[in-house]
């Protein structure tokens, strides 16, 4: 230890070219994963004062950390190849762009890098204990548990949960990215929580086939830190009910807001801070690419057709500038029968400011036999024929 501190002192005086002025996340090789690594936890602090240059901190050296501000810990997970997470830098910058806080990257790459998942998972409680010791010191310096926020990815979510358990659930907030079963006060399920659009569907997609769906949670969270869009989720019992438009009441009333995905999920904090809030599942759909936002329209159709028909509806919207966006409601056949109202949830990749024209097309998926008709007011839908009409304000319709 004496030689170590003497070395540091000499470094400060001599300014050697080998000095690491900006500590960076531990970078290991695949060889390290093969031979295994012993646990070593480093805490890297970023603030608006040192946005691009981290400070190594510990329980006796806080650096720029201000205990009166929110402190967000980012905890990564299993690292098969030893490389740093590709999303880490963007997540740090994104968090600091939305709020003046302390961001602490928990670098336990030496310990997470291994070919054997259980070897990494066996170290998670030790990491949690190290974090608790650090947070205990923060509390002694005047920090509040309400201002502690943990973002855990994969095994990092397990670590975050262990820390929360050690404080009897009194941490300000935990966001866990990467688990299917409901565990939190609110659990978000993009696209039902399974296969994600834009990810490879077969093993021929290469390494992305194994990690794309799992990693999408991180990129969806990143999108919530940008101003380009806010992803709305809908509390619902099942993805099927959500797709069938049965769970959009929270967006239909000014008195009941829908939860937002990611960082701004705290908009629901009054509900989430209840003493024993019920567990809530919330569903939403995304586009294939960043920023992943989709926009929803709630569509009511009342049919006058004589016979019951089952099929799919395609809806197109067009604004005055000629831009169009399309939604195919084809996840399951919709049943249309006389004098019955059918409610549908249409999802569009693009948000049009003012809709100038709407087109509908009905299809049963078959071209055999006569083409059936569906009628609504003065509108007739022929199967597989696109019908365009100008939207009419609902109060003007005399049904």
KEVEXVEX-866641 format. One record per residue (C-alpha): chain; x, y, z; residue number from 1. Coordinates in nm, 3 decimals, always signed. Layout:
@chain=A | x=X | y=Y | z=Z | n=NUM
...
END
This chain:
@chain=A | x=+0.000 | y=+0.000 | z=+0.000 | n=1
@chain=A | x=+0.287 | y=+0.241 | z=+0.080 | n=2
@chain=A | x=+0.446 | y=+0.187 | z=-0.258 | n=3
@chain=A | x=+0.111 | y=+0.236 | z=-0.427 | n=4
@chain=A | x=+0.044 | y=+0.575 | z=-0.273 | n=5
@chain=A | x=+0.402 | y=+0.685 | z=-0.332 | n=6
@chain=A | x=+0.360 | y=+0.591 | z=-0.696 | n=7
@chain=A | x=+0.045 | y=+0.802 | z=-0.723 | n=8
@chain=A | x=+0.220 | y=+1.094 | z=-0.561 | n=9
@chain=A | x=+0.509 | y=+1.073 | z=-0.804 | n=10
@chain=A | x=+0.265 | y=+1.053 | z=-1.091 | n=11
@chain=A | x=+0.103 | y=+1.378 | z=-0.982 | n=12
@chain=A | x=+0.439 | y=+1.548 | z=-0.973 | n=13
@chain=A | x=+0.588 | y=+1.402 | z=-1.287 | n=14
@chain=A | x=+0.273 | y=+1.397 | z=-1.508 | n=15
@chain=A | x=+0.381 | y=+1.076 | z=-1.679 | n=16
@chain=A | x=+0.237 | y=+1.003 | z=-2.022 | n=17
@chain=A | x=+0.097 | y=+0.678 | z=-1.885 | n=18
@chain=A | x=-0.131 | y=+0.853 | z=-1.631 | n=19
@chain=A | x=-0.501 | y=+0.776 | z=-1.676 | n=20
@chain=A | x=-0.643 | y=+1.127 | z=-1.642 | n=21
@chain=A | x=-0.997 | y=+1.006 | z=-1.720 | n=22
@chain=A | x=-1.066 | y=+0.662 | z=-1.574 | n=23
@chain=A | x=-1.266 | y=+0.447 | z=-1.813 | n=24
@chain=A | x=-1.476 | y=+0.135 | z=-1.788 | n=25
@chain=A | x=-1.268 | y=-0.183 | z=-1.758 | n=26
@chain=A | x=-1.200 | y=-0.335 | z=-2.098 | n=27
@chain=A | x=-1.120 | y=-0.706 | z=-2.104 | n=28
@chain=A | x=-1.067 | y=-0.962 | z=-2.378 | n=29
@chain=A | x=-1.233 | y=-1.290 | z=-2.466 | n=30
@chain=A | x=-0.928 | y=-1.456 | z=-2.313 | n=31
@chain=A | x=-1.033 | y=-1.313 | z=-1.976 | n=32
@chain=A | x=-1.373 | y=-1.473 | z=-2.019 | n=33
@chain=A | x=-1.211 | y=-1.810 | z=-2.086 | n=34
@chain=A | x=-0.977 | y=-1.808 | z=-1.787 | n=35
@chain=A | x=-1.221 | y=-1.624 | z=-1.559 | n=36
@chain=A | x=-1.182 | y=-1.305 | z=-1.359 | n=37
@chain=A | x=-1.184 | y=-1.225 | z=-0.989 | n=38
@chain=A | x=-1.430 | y=-0.965 | z=-0.861 | n=39
@chain=A | x=-1.316 | y=-0.605 | z=-0.851 | n=40
@chain=A | x=-1.574 | y=-0.325 | z=-0.826 | n=41
@chain=A | x=-1.494 | y=+0.028 | z=-0.942 | n=42
@chain=A | x=-1.728 | y=+0.326 | z=-0.905 | n=43
@chain=A | x=-1.701 | y=+0.585 | z=-1.183 | n=44
@chain=A | x=-1.869 | y=+0.918 | z=-1.114 | n=45
@chain=A | x=-2.005 | y=+1.153 | z=-1.381 | n=46
@chain=A | x=-2.171 | y=+1.489 | z=-1.313 | n=47
@chain=A | x=-2.241 | y=+1.797 | z=-1.521 | n=48
@chain=A | x=-1.907 | y=+1.926 | z=-1.395 | n=49
@chain=A | x=-1.726 | y=+1.622 | z=-1.540 | n=50
@chain=A | x=-1.963 | y=+1.502 | z=-1.810 | n=51
@chain=A | x=-1.703 | y=+1.329 | z=-2.027 | n=52
@chain=A | x=-1.426 | y=+1.256 | z=-1.778 | n=53
@chain=A | x=-1.509 | y=+1.014 | z=-1.496 | n=54
@chain=A | x=-1.380 | y=+1.028 | z=-1.142 | n=55
@chain=A | x=-1.298 | y=+0.710 | z=-0.952 | n=56
@chain=A | x=-1.473 | y=+0.736 | z=-0.616 | n=57
@chain=A | x=-1.511 | y=+0.527 | z=-0.301 | n=58
@chain=A | x=-1.654 | y=+0.559 | z=+0.048 | n=59
@chain=A | x=-1.366 | y=+0.781 | z=+0.159 | n=60
@chain=A | x=-1.330 | y=+0.993 | z=-0.158 | n=61
@chain=A | x=-1.655 | y=+1.130 | z=-0.306 | n=62
@chain=A | x=-1.499 | y=+1.357 | z=-0.567 | n=63
@chain=A | x=-1.767 | y=+1.578 | z=-0.727 | n=64
@chain=A | x=-2.052 | y=+1.374 | z=-0.579 | n=65
@chain=A | x=-2.306 | y=+1.605 | z=-0.414 | n=66
@chain=A | x=-2.508 | y=+1.410 | z=-0.155 | n=67
@chain=A | x=-2.791 | y=+1.665 | z=-0.167 | n=68
@chain=A | x=-2.871 | y=+1.570 | z=-0.528 | n=69
@chain=A | x=-3.019 | y=+1.257 | z=-0.679 | n=70
@chain=A | x=-2.765 | y=+0.980 | z=-0.731 | n=71
@chain=A | x=-2.828 | y=+0.729 | z=-1.007 | n=72
@chain=A | x=-2.631 | y=+0.404 | z=-1.010 | n=73
@chain=A | x=-2.599 | y=+0.221 | z=-1.344 | n=74
@chain=A | x=-2.528 | y=-0.149 | z=-1.293 | n=75
@chain=A | x=-2.442 | y=-0.362 | z=-1.595 | n=76
@chain=A | x=-2.486 | y=-0.736 | z=-1.621 | n=77
@chain=A | x=-2.319 | y=-1.050 | z=-1.755 | n=78
@chain=A | x=-2.035 | y=-0.976 | z=-1.997 | n=79
@chain=A | x=-1.956 | y=-1.271 | z=-2.221 | n=80
@chain=A | x=-1.669 | y=-1.112 | z=-2.414 | n=81
@chain=A | x=-1.532 | y=-0.864 | z=-2.159 | n=82
@chain=A | x=-1.602 | y=-0.556 | z=-2.371 | n=83
@chain=A | x=-1.768 | y=-0.246 | z=-2.219 | n=84
@chain=A | x=-2.145 | y=-0.214 | z=-2.276 | n=85
@chain=A | x=-2.196 | y=-0.022 | z=-2.601 | n=86
@chain=A | x=-2.487 | y=+0.173 | z=-2.452 | n=87
@chain=A | x=-2.314 | y=+0.294 | z=-2.135 | n=88
@chain=A | x=-2.184 | y=+0.628 | z=-2.262 | n=89
@chain=A | x=-2.520 | y=+0.723 | z=-2.415 | n=90
@chain=A | x=-2.702 | y=+0.633 | z=-2.095 | n=91
@chain=A | x=-2.471 | y=+0.847 | z=-1.883 | n=92
@chain=A | x=-2.505 | y=+1.148 | z=-2.114 | n=93
@chain=A | x=-2.880 | y=+1.098 | z=-2.148 | n=94
@chain=A | x=-2.938 | y=+1.098 | z=-1.773 | n=95
@chain=A | x=-2.729 | y=+1.409 | z=-1.718 | n=96
@chain=A | x=-2.908 | y=+1.586 | z=-2.003 | n=97
@chain=A | x=-3.247 | y=+1.553 | z=-1.833 | n=98
@chain=A | x=-3.147 | y=+1.626 | z=-1.474 | n=99
@chain=A | x=-2.855 | y=+1.768 | z=-1.273 | n=100
@chain=A | x=-2.757 | y=+1.460 | z=-1.072 | n=101
@chain=A | x=-2.475 | y=+1.228 | z=-0.978 | n=102
@chain=A | x=-2.438 | y=+0.931 | z=-1.214 | n=103
@chain=A | x=-2.232 | y=+0.643 | z=-1.079 | n=104
@chain=A | x=-2.131 | y=+0.367 | z=-1.319 | n=105
@chain=A | x=-2.080 | y=+0.044 | z=-1.125 | n=106
@chain=A | x=-1.798 | y=-0.128 | z=-1.312 | n=107
@chain=A | x=-1.782 | y=-0.490 | z=-1.200 | n=108
@chain=A | x=-1.657 | y=-0.618 | z=-1.534 | n=109
@chain=A | x=-1.389 | y=-0.808 | z=-1.344 | n=110
@chain=A | x=-1.633 | y=-1.058 | z=-1.210 | n=111
@chain=A | x=-1.902 | y=-1.031 | z=-1.478 | n=112
@chain=A | x=-1.670 | y=-1.144 | z=-1.759 | n=113
@chain=A | x=-1.685 | y=-1.522 | z=-1.792 | n=114
@chain=A | x=-1.816 | y=-1.788 | z=-2.026 | n=115
@chain=A | x=-2.014 | y=-1.942 | z=-1.742 | n=116
@chain=A | x=-2.319 | y=-1.738 | z=-1.643 | n=117
@chain=A | x=-2.346 | y=-1.891 | z=-1.295 | n=118
@chain=A | x=-1.993 | y=-1.778 | z=-1.214 | n=119
@chain=A | x=-2.099 | y=-1.419 | z=-1.272 | n=120
@chain=A | x=-2.435 | y=-1.455 | z=-1.096 | n=121
@chain=A | x=-2.263 | y=-1.596 | z=-0.786 | n=122
@chain=A | x=-2.086 | y=-1.261 | z=-0.741 | n=123
@chain=A | x=-2.396 | y=-1.040 | z=-0.751 | n=124
@chain=A | x=-2.465 | y=-1.035 | z=-0.375 | n=125
@chain=A | x=-2.104 | y=-0.937 | z=-0.307 | n=126
@chain=A | x=-2.142 | y=-0.644 | z=-0.548 | n=127
@chain=A | x=-2.464 | y=-0.546 | z=-0.371 | n=128
@chain=A | x=-2.286 | y=-0.547 | z=-0.034 | n=129
@chain=A | x=-2.013 | y=-0.320 | z=-0.171 | n=130
@chain=A | x=-2.276 | y=-0.078 | z=-0.298 | n=131
@chain=A | x=-2.455 | y=-0.083 | z=+0.037 | n=132
@chain=A | x=-2.133 | y=+0.010 | z=+0.214 | n=133
@chain=A | x=-2.092 | y=+0.305 | z=-0.022 | n=134
@chain=A | x=-2.455 | y=+0.417 | z=+0.016 | n=135
@chain=A | x=-2.427 | y=+0.387 | z=+0.394 | n=136
@chain=A | x=-2.140 | y=+0.636 | z=+0.382 | n=137
@chain=A | x=-2.348 | y=+0.865 | z=+0.159 | n=138
@chain=A | x=-2.627 | y=+0.855 | z=+0.417 | n=139
@chain=A | x=-2.380 | y=+0.937 | z=+0.691 | n=140
@chain=A | x=-2.278 | y=+1.245 | z=+0.489 | n=141
@chain=A | x=-2.639 | y=+1.364 | z=+0.461 | n=142
@chain=A | x=-2.784 | y=+1.182 | z=+0.157 | n=143
@chain=A | x=-3.144 | y=+1.056 | z=+0.154 | n=144
@chain=A | x=-3.262 | y=+0.712 | z=+0.047 | n=145
@chain=A | x=-3.538 | y=+0.887 | z=-0.151 | n=146
@chain=A | x=-3.268 | y=+1.031 | z=-0.379 | n=147
@chain=A | x=-3.107 | y=+0.694 | z=-0.457 | n=148
@chain=A | x=-3.203 | y=+0.556 | z=-0.798 | n=149
@chain=A | x=-3.068 | y=+0.232 | z=-0.939 | n=150
@chain=A | x=-3.082 | y=+0.123 | z=-1.303 | n=151
@chain=A | x=-2.988 | y=-0.242 | z=-1.340 | n=152
@chain=A | x=-2.946 | y=-0.433 | z=-1.664 | n=153
@chain=A | x=-2.973 | y=-0.814 | z=-1.665 | n=154
@chain=A | x=-2.766 | y=-0.937 | z=-1.368 | n=155
@chain=A | x=-2.732 | y=-0.571 | z=-1.276 | n=156
@chain=A | x=-3.107 | y=-0.574 | z=-1.212 | n=157
@chain=A | x=-3.052 | y=-0.859 | z=-0.966 | n=158
@chain=A | x=-2.782 | y=-0.656 | z=-0.791 | n=159
@chain=A | x=-3.012 | y=-0.354 | z=-0.772 | n=160
@chain=A | x=-3.286 | y=-0.570 | z=-0.623 | n=161
@chain=A | x=-3.049 | y=-0.706 | z=-0.359 | n=162
@chain=A | x=-2.951 | y=-0.351 | z=-0.260 | n=163
@chain=A | x=-3.318 | y=-0.256 | z=-0.238 | n=164
@chain=A | x=-3.381 | y=-0.559 | z=-0.019 | n=165
@chain=A | x=-3.099 | y=-0.455 | z=+0.213 | n=166
@chain=A | x=-3.279 | y=-0.124 | z=+0.269 | n=167
@chain=A | x=-3.621 | y=-0.287 | z=+0.318 | n=168
@chain=A | x=-3.755 | y=-0.145 | z=-0.006 | n=169
@chain=A | x=-3.688 | y=+0.217 | z=+0.098 | n=170
@chain=A | x=-3.471 | y=+0.319 | z=-0.200 | n=171
@chain=A | x=-3.616 | y=+0.600 | z=-0.405 | n=172
@chain=A | x=-3.649 | y=+0.392 | z=-0.722 | n=173
@chain=A | x=-3.521 | y=+0.085 | z=-0.902 | n=174
@chain=A | x=-3.549 | y=+0.028 | z=-1.276 | n=175
@chain=A | x=-3.479 | y=-0.331 | z=-1.378 | n=176
@chain=A | x=-3.417 | y=-0.395 | z=-1.752 | n=177
@chain=A | x=-3.436 | y=-0.754 | z=-1.857 | n=178
@chain=A | x=-3.693 | y=-0.988 | z=-1.691 | n=179
@chain=A | x=-4.021 | y=-1.135 | z=-1.814 | n=180
@chain=A | x=-4.219 | y=-1.212 | z=-1.498 | n=181
@chain=A | x=-4.390 | y=-0.923 | z=-1.312 | n=182
@chain=A | x=-4.182 | y=-0.810 | z=-1.015 | n=183
@chain=A | x=-4.223 | y=-0.435 | z=-0.972 | n=184
@chain=A | x=-4.489 | y=-0.185 | z=-0.885 | n=185
@chain=A | x=-4.526 | y=-0.142 | z=-1.260 | n=186
@chain=A | x=-4.390 | y=-0.378 | z=-1.528 | n=187
@chain=A | x=-4.364 | y=-0.263 | z=-1.890 | n=188
@chain=A | x=-4.404 | y=-0.514 | z=-2.174 | n=189
@chain=A | x=-4.297 | y=-0.384 | z=-2.517 | n=190
@chain=A | x=-4.468 | y=-0.575 | z=-2.797 | n=191
@chain=A | x=-4.596 | y=-0.822 | z=-2.543 | n=192
@chain=A | x=-4.253 | y=-0.874 | z=-2.388 | n=193
@chain=A | x=-4.125 | y=-1.141 | z=-2.626 | n=194
@chain=A | x=-3.993 | y=-1.103 | z=-2.982 | n=195
@chain=A | x=-3.908 | y=-0.743 | z=-3.064 | n=196
@chain=A | x=-3.960 | y=-0.591 | z=-3.410 | n=197
@chain=A | x=-3.636 | y=-0.543 | z=-3.599 | n=198
@chain=A | x=-3.455 | y=-0.825 | z=-3.416 | n=199
@chain=A | x=-3.349 | y=-1.146 | z=-3.599 | n=200
@chain=A | x=-3.610 | y=-1.421 | z=-3.584 | n=201
@chain=A | x=-3.372 | y=-1.710 | z=-3.649 | n=202
@chain=A | x=-3.021 | y=-1.816 | z=-3.551 | n=203
@chain=A | x=-2.905 | y=-1.710 | z=-3.898 | n=204
@chain=A | x=-2.914 | y=-1.355 | z=-3.763 | n=205
@chain=A | x=-2.586 | y=-1.429 | z=-3.586 | n=206
@chain=A | x=-2.496 | y=-1.308 | z=-3.239 | n=207
@chain=A | x=-2.773 | y=-1.047 | z=-3.254 | n=208
@chain=A | x=-3.026 | y=-1.332 | z=-3.240 | n=209
@chain=A | x=-2.916 | y=-1.408 | z=-2.884 | n=210
@chain=A | x=-2.897 | y=-1.054 | z=-2.746 | n=211
@chain=A | x=-3.112 | y=-0.819 | z=-2.956 | n=212
@chain=A | x=-3.448 | y=-0.883 | z=-2.785 | n=213
@chain=A | x=-3.288 | y=-0.876 | z=-2.440 | n=214
@chain=A | x=-3.089 | y=-0.561 | z=-2.509 | n=215
@chain=A | x=-3.386 | y=-0.374 | z=-2.660 | n=216
@chain=A | x=-3.501 | y=-0.280 | z=-2.309 | n=217
@chain=A | x=-3.192 | y=-0.062 | z=-2.270 | n=218
@chain=A | x=-3.249 | y=+0.117 | z=-2.600 | n=219
@chain=A | x=-3.615 | y=+0.173 | z=-2.520 | n=220
@chain=A | x=-3.509 | y=+0.330 | z=-2.190 | n=221
@chain=A | x=-3.257 | y=+0.546 | z=-2.378 | n=222
@chain=A | x=-3.533 | y=+0.669 | z=-2.608 | n=223
@chain=A | x=-3.723 | y=+0.795 | z=-2.303 | n=224
@chain=A | x=-3.437 | y=+1.035 | z=-2.230 | n=225
@chain=A | x=-3.475 | y=+1.212 | z=-2.563 | n=226
@chain=A | x=-3.726 | y=+1.480 | z=-2.655 | n=227
@chain=A | x=-3.816 | y=+1.317 | z=-2.987 | n=228
@chain=A | x=-4.102 | y=+1.116 | z=-2.839 | n=229
@chain=A | x=-4.256 | y=+0.986 | z=-2.521 | n=230
@chain=A | x=-4.364 | y=+0.623 | z=-2.531 | n=231
@chain=A | x=-4.704 | y=+0.576 | z=-2.368 | n=232
@chain=A | x=-4.794 | y=+0.242 | z=-2.209 | n=233
@chain=A | x=-5.139 | y=+0.113 | z=-2.122 | n=234
@chain=A | x=-5.217 | y=-0.075 | z=-1.798 | n=235
@chain=A | x=-5.384 | y=-0.399 | z=-1.898 | n=236
@chain=A | x=-5.429 | y=-0.760 | z=-1.790 | n=237
@chain=A | x=-5.291 | y=-0.902 | z=-2.115 | n=238
@chain=A | x=-5.126 | y=-0.805 | z=-2.441 | n=239
@chain=A | x=-5.426 | y=-0.943 | z=-2.631 | n=240
@chain=A | x=-5.667 | y=-0.717 | z=-2.447 | n=241
@chain=A | x=-5.439 | y=-0.420 | z=-2.516 | n=242
@chain=A | x=-5.420 | y=-0.500 | z=-2.889 | n=243
@chain=A | x=-5.798 | y=-0.531 | z=-2.899 | n=244
@chain=A | x=-5.840 | y=-0.179 | z=-2.762 | n=245
@chain=A | x=-5.980 | y=-0.279 | z=-2.423 | n=246
@chain=A | x=-5.729 | y=-0.087 | z=-2.213 | n=247
@chain=A | x=-5.708 | y=+0.270 | z=-2.338 | n=248
@chain=A | x=-5.925 | y=+0.441 | z=-2.078 | n=249
@chain=A | x=-5.623 | y=+0.609 | z=-1.916 | n=250
@chain=A | x=-5.562 | y=+0.806 | z=-2.235 | n=251
@chain=A | x=-5.925 | y=+0.894 | z=-2.299 | n=252
@chain=A | x=-5.966 | y=+1.113 | z=-1.992 | n=253
@chain=A | x=-5.777 | y=+1.420 | z=-1.876 | n=254
@chain=A | x=-5.824 | y=+1.299 | z=-1.520 | n=255
@chain=A | x=-5.641 | y=+0.972 | z=-1.575 | n=256
@chain=A | x=-5.295 | y=+0.978 | z=-1.731 | n=257
@chain=A | x=-5.118 | y=+0.679 | z=-1.879 | n=258
@chain=A | x=-4.773 | y=+0.581 | z=-1.753 | n=259
@chain=A | x=-4.478 | y=+0.678 | z=-1.968 | n=260
@chain=A | x=-4.203 | y=+0.430 | z=-2.035 | n=261
@chain=A | x=-3.858 | y=+0.475 | z=-1.889 | n=262
@chain=A | x=-3.720 | y=+0.770 | z=-1.702 | n=263
@chain=A | x=-4.051 | y=+0.958 | z=-1.687 | n=264
@chain=A | x=-4.243 | y=+0.666 | z=-1.542 | n=265
@chain=A | x=-4.225 | y=+0.871 | z=-1.222 | n=266
@chain=A | x=-4.515 | y=+1.074 | z=-1.363 | n=267
@chain=A | x=-4.712 | y=+0.799 | z=-1.196 | n=268
@chain=A | x=-4.520 | y=+0.849 | z=-0.870 | n=269
@chain=A | x=-4.827 | y=+0.950 | z=-0.665 | n=270
@chain=A | x=-4.977 | y=+0.612 | z=-0.744 | n=271
@chain=A | x=-4.646 | y=+0.429 | z=-0.708 | n=272
@chain=A | x=-4.569 | y=+0.591 | z=-0.372 | n=273
@chain=A | x=-4.883 | y=+0.452 | z=-0.209 | n=274
@chain=A | x=-4.810 | y=+0.235 | z=+0.094 | n=275
@chain=A | x=-4.897 | y=-0.091 | z=-0.078 | n=276
@chain=A | x=-4.952 | y=-0.014 | z=-0.448 | n=277
@chain=A | x=-5.088 | y=-0.306 | z=-0.651 | n=278
@chain=A | x=-4.864 | y=-0.457 | z=-0.917 | n=279
@chain=A | x=-4.950 | y=-0.319 | z=-1.258 | n=280
@chain=A | x=-4.868 | y=-0.459 | z=-1.601 | n=281
@chain=A | x=-4.851 | y=-0.205 | z=-1.885 | n=282
@chain=A | x=-4.830 | y=-0.290 | z=-2.256 | n=283
@chain=A | x=-4.727 | y=-0.095 | z=-2.563 | n=284
@chain=A | x=-4.596 | y=-0.147 | z=-2.915 | n=285
@chain=A | x=-4.286 | y=-0.007 | z=-3.077 | n=286
@chain=A | x=-4.142 | y=+0.055 | z=-3.421 | n=287
@chain=A | x=-3.844 | y=-0.145 | z=-3.547 | n=288
@chain=A | x=-3.589 | y=+0.133 | z=-3.515 | n=289
@chain=A | x=-3.492 | y=+0.420 | z=-3.287 | n=290
@chain=A | x=-3.672 | y=+0.622 | z=-3.152 | n=291
@chain=A | x=-3.924 | y=+0.331 | z=-3.150 | n=292
@chain=A | x=-4.233 | y=+0.551 | z=-3.093 | n=293
@chain=A | x=-4.576 | y=+0.455 | z=-3.218 | n=294
@chain=A | x=-4.891 | y=+0.666 | z=-3.212 | n=295
@chain=A | x=-5.234 | y=+0.532 | z=-3.128 | n=296
@chain=A | x=-5.581 | y=+0.606 | z=-3.259 | n=297
@chain=A | x=-5.890 | y=+0.453 | z=-3.105 | n=298
@chain=A | x=-6.131 | y=+0.351 | z=-3.381 | n=299
@chain=A | x=-6.501 | y=+0.269 | z=-3.337 | n=300
@chain=A | x=-6.683 | y=+0.092 | z=-3.621 | n=301
@chain=A | x=-7.057 | y=+0.019 | z=-3.623 | n=302
@chain=A | x=-7.161 | y=-0.215 | z=-3.905 | n=303
@chain=A | x=-7.489 | y=-0.263 | z=-4.089 | n=304
@chain=A | x=-7.387 | y=-0.569 | z=-4.286 | n=305
@chain=A | x=-7.644 | y=-0.847 | z=-4.302 | n=306
@chain=A | x=-7.410 | y=-1.139 | z=-4.231 | n=307
@chain=A | x=-7.134 | y=-1.182 | z=-3.974 | n=308
@chain=A | x=-6.793 | y=-1.123 | z=-4.132 | n=309
@chain=A | x=-6.445 | y=-1.178 | z=-3.988 | n=310
@chain=A | x=-6.136 | y=-1.012 | z=-4.124 | n=311
@chain=A | x=-5.866 | y=-0.747 | z=-4.097 | n=312
@chain=A | x=-5.880 | y=-0.371 | z=-4.132 | n=313
@chain=A | x=-5.608 | y=-0.151 | z=-4.284 | n=314
@chain=A | x=-5.626 | y=+0.220 | z=-4.203 | n=315
@chain=A | x=-5.428 | y=+0.493 | z=-4.379 | n=316
@chain=A | x=-5.405 | y=+0.856 | z=-4.270 | n=317
@chain=A | x=-5.300 | y=+1.147 | z=-4.492 | n=318
@chain=A | x=-5.229 | y=+1.508 | z=-4.398 | n=319
@chain=A | x=-5.261 | y=+1.819 | z=-4.614 | n=320
@chain=A | x=-4.896 | y=+1.798 | z=-4.718 | n=321
@chain=A | x=-4.949 | y=+1.448 | z=-4.860 | n=322
@chain=A | x=-4.764 | y=+1.254 | z=-4.590 | n=323
@chain=A | x=-4.922 | y=+0.918 | z=-4.515 | n=324
@chain=A | x=-4.900 | y=+0.660 | z=-4.241 | n=325
@chain=A | x=-5.058 | y=+0.315 | z=-4.227 | n=326
@chain=A | x=-5.183 | y=+0.072 | z=-3.964 | n=327
@chain=A | x=-5.275 | y=-0.291 | z=-4.028 | n=328
@chain=A | x=-5.495 | y=-0.439 | z=-3.757 | n=329
@chain=A | x=-5.430 | y=-0.802 | z=-3.837 | n=330
@chain=A | x=-5.309 | y=-0.967 | z=-3.515 | n=331
@chain=A | x=-5.634 | y=-1.165 | z=-3.509 | n=332
@chain=A | x=-5.953 | y=-1.157 | z=-3.724 | n=333
@chain=A | x=-6.207 | y=-0.902 | z=-3.608 | n=334
@chain=A | x=-6.573 | y=-1.002 | z=-3.598 | n=335
@chain=A | x=-6.821 | y=-0.760 | z=-3.755 | n=336
@chain=A | x=-7.192 | y=-0.817 | z=-3.717 | n=337
@chain=A | x=-7.505 | y=-0.609 | z=-3.768 | n=338
@chain=A | x=-7.564 | y=-0.316 | z=-3.530 | n=339
@chain=A | x=-7.265 | y=-0.408 | z=-3.314 | n=340
@chain=A | x=-6.985 | y=-0.166 | z=-3.233 | n=341
@chain=A | x=-6.629 | y=-0.288 | z=-3.281 | n=342
@chain=A | x=-6.349 | y=-0.097 | z=-3.105 | n=343
@chain=A | x=-6.000 | y=-0.119 | z=-3.252 | n=344
@chain=A | x=-5.661 | y=+0.019 | z=-3.154 | n=345
@chain=A | x=-5.476 | y=+0.146 | z=-3.460 | n=346
@chain=A | x=-5.099 | y=+0.197 | z=-3.426 | n=347
@chain=A | x=-4.901 | y=+0.426 | z=-3.655 | n=348
@chain=A | x=-4.526 | y=+0.486 | z=-3.688 | n=349
@chain=A | x=-4.578 | y=+0.853 | z=-3.772 | n=350
@chain=A | x=-4.774 | y=+1.124 | z=-3.596 | n=351
@chain=A | x=-4.965 | y=+1.349 | z=-3.838 | n=352
@chain=A | x=-5.051 | y=+1.696 | z=-3.713 | n=353
@chain=A | x=-5.381 | y=+1.737 | z=-3.899 | n=354
@chain=A | x=-5.548 | y=+1.444 | z=-4.070 | n=355
@chain=A | x=-5.698 | y=+1.550 | z=-4.405 | n=356
@chain=A | x=-5.809 | y=+1.209 | z=-4.535 | n=357
@chain=A | x=-5.865 | y=+0.857 | z=-4.408 | n=358
@chain=A | x=-5.874 | y=+0.535 | z=-4.606 | n=359
@chain=A | x=-6.000 | y=+0.195 | z=-4.495 | n=360
@chain=A | x=-5.963 | y=-0.149 | z=-4.646 | n=361
@chain=A | x=-6.129 | y=-0.467 | z=-4.525 | n=362
@chain=A | x=-5.994 | y=-0.814 | z=-4.604 | n=363
@chain=A | x=-6.088 | y=-1.167 | z=-4.502 | n=364
@chain=A | x=-5.760 | y=-1.300 | z=-4.636 | n=365
@chain=A | x=-5.940 | y=-1.494 | z=-4.907 | n=366
@chain=A | x=-6.012 | y=-1.411 | z=-5.273 | n=367
@chain=A | x=-6.252 | y=-1.701 | z=-5.330 | n=368
@chain=A | x=-6.624 | y=-1.635 | z=-5.372 | n=369
@chain=A | x=-6.824 | y=-1.308 | z=-5.388 | n=370
@chain=A | x=-6.685 | y=-0.998 | z=-5.227 | n=371
@chain=A | x=-6.885 | y=-0.911 | z=-4.909 | n=372
@chain=A | x=-6.978 | y=-0.557 | z=-4.812 | n=373
@chain=A | x=-6.947 | y=-0.375 | z=-4.481 | n=374
@chain=A | x=-7.146 | y=-0.054 | z=-4.446 | n=375
@chain=A | x=-7.108 | y=+0.233 | z=-4.203 | n=376
@chain=A | x=-7.319 | y=+0.547 | z=-4.250 | n=377
@chain=A | x=-7.258 | y=+0.644 | z=-4.615 | n=378
@chain=A | x=-6.939 | y=+0.440 | z=-4.645 | n=379
@chain=A | x=-6.917 | y=+0.102 | z=-4.818 | n=380
@chain=A | x=-6.609 | y=-0.115 | z=-4.777 | n=381
@chain=A | x=-6.541 | y=-0.370 | z=-5.049 | n=382
@chain=A | x=-6.303 | y=-0.648 | z=-4.956 | n=383
@chain=A | x=-5.943 | y=-0.575 | z=-5.059 | n=384
@chain=A | x=-6.046 | y=-0.237 | z=-5.204 | n=385
@chain=A | x=-5.909 | y=+0.077 | z=-5.043 | n=386
@chain=A | x=-6.181 | y=+0.337 | z=-4.975 | n=387
@chain=A | x=-6.080 | y=+0.698 | z=-4.909 | n=388
@chain=A | x=-6.294 | y=+0.956 | z=-4.729 | n=389
@chain=A | x=-6.254 | y=+1.285 | z=-4.548 | n=390
@chain=A | x=-6.282 | y=+1.262 | z=-4.168 | n=391
@chain=A | x=-6.593 | y=+1.416 | z=-4.013 | n=392
@chain=A | x=-6.589 | y=+1.553 | z=-3.663 | n=393
@chain=A | x=-6.779 | y=+1.317 | z=-3.437 | n=394
@chain=A | x=-7.036 | y=+1.575 | z=-3.314 | n=395
@chain=A | x=-7.142 | y=+1.631 | z=-3.676 | n=396
@chain=A | x=-7.234 | y=+1.267 | z=-3.727 | n=397
@chain=A | x=-7.603 | y=+1.197 | z=-3.679 | n=398
@chain=A | x=-7.613 | y=+0.824 | z=-3.609 | n=399
END
